[in-house]
Amino acid sequence: MQQAEAVLAAARPSRLYAYLVLSLLSGVRTEEARPLTWDHIFLETEDGVPPHAAAWRSVRKHGETKTRKSRRTIALPQQVVDVLEEHKRWQKQERASKGMEWSPLGRVFTTRSGEPLDAANVRRDFKAIVKKAGLVPEWTPRELRHSFVSLLSDHGIPLERIAQLVGHTGQATTEAVYRKQLRPVITQGAEAMDEIFAQRREMPANEA
């Protein structure tokens, strides 16, 4: 978590900041974040529906997501909503200053001319942010998705629910891919029994 926070702090003045906040706090894949348009982002909602993002497309062939289960609607934490609202205002001002030079695709995350981000754009800018944060160069944007899984697991969110949030076909995939990030809850029963029977051993024989 400290590494992720360091990355966000280093990214704060950059145009990639909102992209990284969304990645860390929602768990979207980088290939799902890049094609997002403002039509996919719902910051103002009604009837008790929370703000959300529709992760229904990716940069894969024909715009398909990795699997059918990857197509999902994700509720957005308030911090993400605040950052995206600020990003949208900033983007509107930038677009107005550039006039007709801006590409009219409606992308949430763009280059300086409003064109879609590609993987090379993200890697280059992220590499500079990681260096500024004092982290090893091997840190990649995918690490934010790993951090998302780790934070949910540490918070006690069930593996099945985490699998749904990250768009996996089943929890076996999540466990295989994010084994190091998942909290090893399988040991809790043994640990509890050790504590229970340790207490019984300490009790006098006539009380046991």
Residue frames relative to the residue before (quaternion, step in Angstrom):
aa qw qx qy qz dx dy dz
M 1.0000 0.0000 0.0000 0.0000 0.00 0.00 0.00
Q 0.6242 0.5480 -0.3427 0.4390 3.59 1.01 -0.79
Q 0.6441 0.5177 -0.3254 0.4596 3.58 1.02 -0.78
A 0.6512 0.5120 -0.3146 0.4634 3.58 0.95 -0.87
E 0.6495 0.5089 -0.3144 0.4694 3.59 0.98 -0.84
A 0.6332 0.5299 -0.3291 0.4582 3.59 1.04 -0.77
V 0.6377 0.5229 -0.3200 0.4664 3.57 1.04 -0.80
L 0.6725 0.4928 -0.3057 0.4598 3.60 0.87 -0.91
A 0.6391 0.5212 -0.3295 0.4597 3.58 1.00 -0.80
A 0.6772 0.4847 -0.2885 0.4724 3.59 0.98 -0.83
A 0.6898 0.4946 -0.2727 0.4530 3.59 1.14 -0.67
R 0.4297 0.7709 -0.4224 0.2066 3.59 1.23 -0.49
P 0.7438 0.3827 -0.2794 0.4715 3.68 0.81 -0.71
S 0.6336 0.5936 -0.3231 0.3765 3.61 1.21 -0.30
R 0.6035 -0.5650 0.4249 0.3689 3.56 -1.30 0.31
L 0.6258 0.5424 -0.3404 0.4453 3.60 1.25 -0.21
Y 0.4213 0.7488 -0.4448 0.2527 3.60 1.26 -0.21
A 0.6910 0.4725 -0.2939 0.4614 3.61 0.76 -0.99
Y 0.6016 0.5665 -0.3371 0.4512 3.57 1.08 -0.76
L 0.7083 0.4596 -0.2604 0.4683 3.57 0.89 -0.97
V 0.6186 0.5288 -0.3453 0.4674 3.61 1.04 -0.71
L 0.6476 0.5081 -0.3150 0.4724 3.59 0.93 -0.87
S 0.6589 0.5219 -0.3103 0.4441 3.59 0.92 -0.90
L 0.7056 0.4714 -0.2679 0.4562 3.58 0.88 -0.93
L 0.7856 0.3767 -0.1825 0.4556 3.59 0.82 -0.97
S 0.7494 0.3421 -0.2307 0.5178 3.62 1.21 -0.15
G 0.4195 -0.7441 0.4402 0.2765 3.59 1.20 -0.35
V 0.3631 0.7287 -0.5130 0.2721 3.63 1.14 0.31
R 0.5047 -0.6193 0.5049 0.3267 3.56 -1.17 0.58
T 0.6056 -0.5513 0.4160 0.3954 3.58 -1.19 0.47
E 0.6605 0.5082 -0.3078 0.4590 3.58 1.04 -0.73
E 0.6491 0.4816 -0.3128 0.4989 3.60 1.26 -0.31
A 0.6495 0.5276 -0.3190 0.4450 3.59 1.08 -0.67
R 0.6535 0.5643 -0.3276 0.3837 3.59 0.91 -0.87
P 0.7540 0.3814 -0.2558 0.4697 3.67 0.84 -0.74
L 0.3881 0.7363 -0.4856 0.2671 3.63 1.20 0.01
T 0.1268 -0.7450 0.6478 0.0963 3.55 -1.07 0.80
W 0.6538 -0.5107 0.3651 0.4224 3.57 -1.23 0.25
D 0.5603 0.5853 -0.3905 0.4370 3.60 1.23 -0.26
H 0.6569 0.4998 -0.2979 0.4796 3.57 1.28 -0.38
I 0.6880 0.4608 -0.2538 0.4999 3.57 1.29 -0.33
F 0.0744 -0.8033 0.5908 -0.0028 3.57 -0.73 1.09
L 0.0703 -0.8404 0.5374 -0.0075 3.55 -0.01 1.34
E 0.7440 0.2679 -0.1717 0.5875 3.58 1.19 -0.54
T 0.0418 0.8220 -0.5609 0.0888 3.56 -0.51 1.20
E 0.2942 -0.7503 0.5683 0.1658 3.56 -1.31 0.27
D 0.8059 0.3334 -0.2206 0.4367 3.55 -1.42 0.07
G 0.7028 -0.5045 0.2700 0.4227 3.55 1.02 0.79
V 0.4767 0.6488 -0.4557 0.3796 3.60 1.25 0.09
P 0.3843 -0.7420 0.4917 0.2448 3.64 -0.68 0.98
P 0.6218 -0.4926 0.4225 0.4385 3.60 -1.19 0.32
H 0.0442 0.8283 -0.5529 0.0796 3.57 -0.92 0.85
A 0.2862 -0.7172 0.6055 0.1924 3.51 -1.39 0.24
A 0.3083 -0.7421 0.5680 0.1779 3.56 -1.04 0.81
A 0.1029 -0.7922 0.6011 0.0238 3.56 -0.28 1.29
W 0.2004 0.8198 -0.4983 0.1987 3.54 0.46 1.28
R 0.7561 0.2929 -0.1802 0.5568 3.58 1.25 -0.12
S 0.1032 -0.7622 0.6321 0.0937 3.54 -1.32 0.28
V 0.5970 -0.5617 0.4185 0.3911 3.56 -1.28 -0.06
R 0.4047 0.7057 -0.4822 0.3250 3.58 1.24 0.29
K 0.7371 -0.4117 0.2976 0.4457 3.57 -1.32 0.19
H 0.8389 0.0909 -0.1345 0.5195 3.56 -0.92 1.03
G 0.5815 -0.6263 0.3637 0.3706 3.60 1.22 0.32
E 0.4294 0.7223 -0.4539 0.2964 3.58 1.25 0.18
T 0.4695 -0.6369 0.5252 0.3132 3.56 -1.17 0.58
K 0.7350 -0.4451 0.2762 0.4305 3.58 -1.29 0.30
T 0.7693 -0.0464 0.0407 0.6359 3.59 1.03 -0.84
R 0.6690 -0.4766 0.3595 0.4428 3.60 -1.24 0.13
K 0.6418 0.5236 -0.3218 0.4587 3.58 1.07 -0.74
S 0.5720 0.6024 -0.3807 0.4062 3.59 1.21 -0.41
R 0.5930 0.5446 -0.3658 0.4669 3.58 1.21 -0.43
R 0.2366 0.7847 -0.5245 0.2307 3.55 -0.32 1.23
T 0.3388 -0.6931 0.5955 0.2242 3.52 -1.33 0.38
I 0.1498 -0.8303 0.5367 0.0145 3.54 -0.66 1.17
A 0.3890 -0.6917 0.5560 0.2471 3.58 -0.83 0.98
L 0.3156 -0.7749 0.5258 0.1534 3.57 -0.98 0.87
P 0.4569 -0.6600 0.5204 0.2912 3.60 -0.90 0.89
Q 0.6458 -0.5510 0.3569 0.3897 3.58 -1.13 0.57
Q 0.6198 0.5492 -0.3544 0.4343 3.59 1.01 -0.72
V 0.6420 0.5035 -0.3225 0.4800 3.58 1.03 -0.75
V 0.6229 0.5392 -0.3355 0.4568 3.58 0.98 -0.83
D 0.6698 0.5039 -0.3005 0.4550 3.59 0.86 -0.96
V 0.6772 0.4936 -0.2907 0.4617 3.58 0.92 -0.93
L 0.6741 0.4867 -0.3042 0.4648 3.60 0.95 -0.82
E 0.6115 0.5333 -0.3541 0.4651 3.59 1.06 -0.64
E 0.6513 0.4952 -0.3040 0.4880 3.57 1.00 -0.85
H 0.6441 0.5285 -0.3116 0.4568 3.57 0.97 -0.88
K 0.6559 0.5169 -0.3107 0.4541 3.57 0.98 -0.85
R 0.6441 0.5061 -0.3208 0.4755 3.61 1.00 -0.80
W 0.6599 0.5080 -0.3026 0.4637 3.56 0.95 -0.91
Q 0.6596 0.5107 -0.3101 0.4559 3.59 0.97 -0.86
K 0.6259 0.5396 -0.3337 0.4536 3.59 1.03 -0.79
Q 0.6542 0.5009 -0.3066 0.4766 3.58 0.99 -0.84
E 0.6573 0.5087 -0.3106 0.4611 3.58 0.95 -0.87
R 0.6497 0.5194 -0.3135 0.4581 3.57 0.98 -0.86
A 0.6495 0.5193 -0.3157 0.4570 3.58 0.98 -0.84
S 0.6704 0.5068 -0.3049 0.4480 3.58 1.00 -0.77
K 0.7153 0.4338 -0.2504 0.4873 3.60 1.15 -0.58
G 0.3134 -0.7934 0.4794 0.2062 3.57 1.23 -0.30
M 0.8537 -0.1269 0.1033 0.4944 3.55 -0.93 -0.93
E 0.5176 0.6446 -0.4266 0.3668 3.62 1.19 -0.14
W 0.6270 0.5743 -0.3334 0.4072 3.58 1.18 -0.53
S 0.4439 -0.6826 0.5159 0.2663 3.56 -0.94 0.93
P 0.3589 -0.7823 0.4753 0.1826 3.63 -0.78 1.01
L 0.3283 0.7903 -0.4714 0.2132 3.62 1.05 0.63
G 0.4193 -0.7428 0.4456 0.2720 3.58 1.21 -0.26
R 0.3272 0.7631 -0.5005 0.2452 3.59 1.17 0.44
V 0.4957 -0.6466 0.4957 0.3009 3.55 -1.13 0.70
F 0.7911 0.1789 -0.0703 0.5806 3.57 0.95 -0.91
T 0.0458 0.8305 -0.5444 0.1084 3.55 -0.62 1.18
T 0.5684 -0.5087 0.4963 0.4145 3.50 -1.41 -0.05
R 0.7291 -0.4267 0.2992 0.4437 3.58 -1.28 -0.01
S 0.7111 0.4164 -0.2605 0.5030 3.59 1.19 -0.43
G 0.6070 -0.5959 0.3443 0.3973 3.57 1.27 0.24
E 0.4805 0.6618 -0.4441 0.3658 3.58 1.26 0.13
P 0.6338 -0.5453 0.3754 0.4001 3.62 -1.15 0.47
L 0.4643 -0.6426 0.5284 0.3036 3.55 -1.11 0.66
D 0.1364 -0.7474 0.6344 0.1425 3.55 -1.16 0.55
A 0.7391 -0.4260 0.2779 0.4416 3.56 -1.29 0.19
A 0.6413 0.5348 -0.3272 0.4423 3.58 1.02 -0.79
N 0.6065 0.5507 -0.3458 0.4575 3.61 1.04 -0.77
V 0.6975 0.4802 -0.2721 0.4570 3.55 0.82 -1.06
R 0.6606 0.5154 -0.3159 0.4451 3.60 0.88 -0.90
R 0.6596 0.5169 -0.3115 0.4480 3.57 0.94 -0.89
D 0.7126 0.4454 -0.2661 0.4723 3.57 0.78 -1.01
F 0.6474 0.5199 -0.3244 0.4531 3.57 1.02 -0.77
K 0.6071 0.5608 -0.3477 0.4427 3.58 1.04 -0.73
A 0.6571 0.5007 -0.3035 0.4747 3.59 1.00 -0.84
I 0.6462 0.5186 -0.3133 0.4639 3.58 1.04 -0.80
V 0.6447 0.5207 -0.3136 0.4636 3.58 0.96 -0.89
K 0.6411 0.5172 -0.3204 0.4678 3.58 0.98 -0.82
K 0.6502 0.5117 -0.3063 0.4708 3.57 0.98 -0.85
A 0.6832 0.4867 -0.2750 0.4698 3.58 1.08 -0.77
G 0.4705 -0.7057 0.4203 0.3223 3.58 1.28 -0.17
L 0.4876 0.6594 -0.4344 0.3724 3.58 1.18 0.53
V 0.6482 -0.5146 0.3791 0.4139 3.56 -1.27 0.29
P 0.5911 -0.6141 0.3903 0.3481 3.61 -1.02 0.75
E 0.5958 0.6047 -0.3604 0.3865 3.59 1.16 -0.52
W 0.5022 0.6436 -0.4340 0.3811 3.61 1.23 -0.27
T 0.0824 -0.8118 0.5781 -0.0016 3.59 -0.77 1.05
P 0.6835 -0.4721 0.3378 0.4426 3.63 -1.20 0.22
R 0.5895 0.5884 -0.3705 0.4111 3.62 1.11 -0.56
E 0.5500 0.6235 -0.3973 0.3885 3.59 1.17 -0.50
L 0.5995 0.5710 -0.3639 0.4267 3.60 1.12 -0.58
R 0.6351 0.5076 -0.3255 0.4827 3.58 1.07 -0.68
H 0.6137 0.5255 -0.3365 0.4838 3.57 1.09 -0.71
S 0.6493 0.5116 -0.3156 0.4659 3.59 0.98 -0.82
F 0.5994 0.5644 -0.3459 0.4500 3.59 1.06 -0.75
V 0.6712 0.4880 -0.2881 0.4778 3.58 0.89 -0.96
S 0.6592 0.5234 -0.3074 0.4438 3.57 0.92 -0.92
L 0.6641 0.5084 -0.3061 0.4548 3.59 0.92 -0.89
L 0.6621 0.4937 -0.3101 0.4709 3.60 0.94 -0.84
S 0.6508 0.5220 -0.3139 0.4533 3.56 0.96 -0.86
D 0.6624 0.4993 -0.2990 0.4717 3.58 0.94 -0.89
H 0.6733 0.4914 -0.2834 0.4742 3.57 1.17 -0.62
G 0.5787 -0.6367 0.3549 0.3657 3.57 1.26 0.05
I 0.3884 0.7101 -0.5009 0.3066 3.60 1.20 0.31
P 0.5003 -0.6773 0.4430 0.3079 3.64 -0.78 0.96
L 0.6187 -0.5796 0.3959 0.3529 3.55 -1.13 0.74
E 0.6247 0.5502 -0.3412 0.4366 3.59 0.99 -0.81
R 0.6714 0.4915 -0.2932 0.4708 3.58 0.98 -0.86
I 0.6228 0.5285 -0.3395 0.4665 3.58 1.01 -0.78
A 0.6266 0.5459 -0.3314 0.4468 3.58 0.99 -0.85
Q 0.6506 0.5091 -0.3147 0.4675 3.59 0.98 -0.83
L 0.6799 0.5140 -0.2957 0.4313 3.57 0.91 -0.91
V 0.7369 0.3935 -0.2378 0.4955 3.59 1.01 -0.74
G 0.5272 -0.6906 0.3807 0.3165 3.58 1.30 0.10
H 0.3921 0.7031 -0.5021 0.3158 3.58 1.04 0.73
T 0.5751 -0.6087 0.4252 0.3434 3.57 -1.18 0.59
G 0.7983 -0.0748 0.0526 0.5953 3.58 1.17 -0.44
Q 0.6504 -0.5513 0.3511 0.3871 3.55 -1.23 0.38
A 0.5356 0.6146 -0.4143 0.4047 3.62 1.19 -0.36
T 0.6332 0.5207 -0.3243 0.4719 3.58 1.05 -0.76
T 0.6521 0.5139 -0.3132 0.4612 3.57 0.92 -0.91
E 0.6689 0.5026 -0.3031 0.4563 3.56 0.92 -0.89
A 0.6654 0.5092 -0.3041 0.4532 3.58 1.01 -0.81
V 0.7202 0.4539 -0.2476 0.4625 3.56 0.91 -0.95
Y 0.8124 0.2533 -0.0947 0.5166 3.57 0.94 -0.94
R 0.1272 0.8450 -0.5112 0.0920 3.57 1.13 0.67
K 0.6915 0.4848 -0.2869 0.4521 3.60 0.91 -0.88
Q 0.6929 0.4841 -0.2800 0.4551 3.59 1.13 -0.60
L 0.6437 0.5498 -0.3287 0.4188 3.59 1.15 -0.50
R 0.4813 -0.6710 0.4886 0.2817 3.51 -0.97 0.90
P 0.4036 -0.7491 0.4698 0.2349 3.62 -0.75 0.99
V 0.0412 -0.8566 0.5143 -0.0015 3.58 0.56 1.18
I 0.5237 0.6606 -0.4125 0.3453 3.61 1.16 -0.38
T 0.6472 0.5309 -0.3171 0.4457 3.60 1.18 -0.42
Q 0.4940 0.7111 -0.4212 0.2700 3.59 1.19 -0.34
G 0.6286 0.5463 -0.3460 0.4321 3.61 1.01 -0.73
A 0.6700 0.4930 -0.2941 0.4707 3.57 0.92 -0.93
E 0.6483 0.5204 -0.3209 0.4538 3.56 0.99 -0.85
A 0.6447 0.5220 -0.3197 0.4580 3.58 1.00 -0.84
M 0.6599 0.5052 -0.3123 0.4602 3.58 0.96 -0.86
D 0.6073 0.5467 -0.3508 0.4573 3.59 1.03 -0.73
E 0.6731 0.4938 -0.2950 0.4649 3.57 0.95 -0.92
I 0.6541 0.5285 -0.3112 0.4427 3.61 0.95 -0.92
F 0.7490 0.4049 -0.2342 0.4693 3.54 0.78 -1.02
A 0.5488 0.5671 -0.4035 0.4630 3.59 1.22 -0.32
Q 0.6458 0.5126 -0.3134 0.4712 3.57 1.04 -0.81
R 0.6564 0.5121 -0.3170 0.4542 3.61 0.98 -0.82
R 0.6403 0.5298 -0.3324 0.4460 3.57 1.04 -0.72
E 0.6694 0.5042 -0.2906 0.4618 3.54 1.15 -0.65
M 0.5897 0.5884 -0.3686 0.4125 3.59 1.23 -0.38
P 0.5593 -0.5799 0.4618 0.3710 3.62 -1.12 0.57
A 0.6387 -0.5810 0.3484 0.3647 3.58 -1.04 0.74
N 0.6908 0.4908 -0.2942 0.4420 3.62 0.98 -0.76
E 0.6721 0.4639 -0.3024 0.4915 3.59 1.29 -0.19
A 0.5772 0.6239 -0.3783 0.3668 3.58 1.15 -0.47
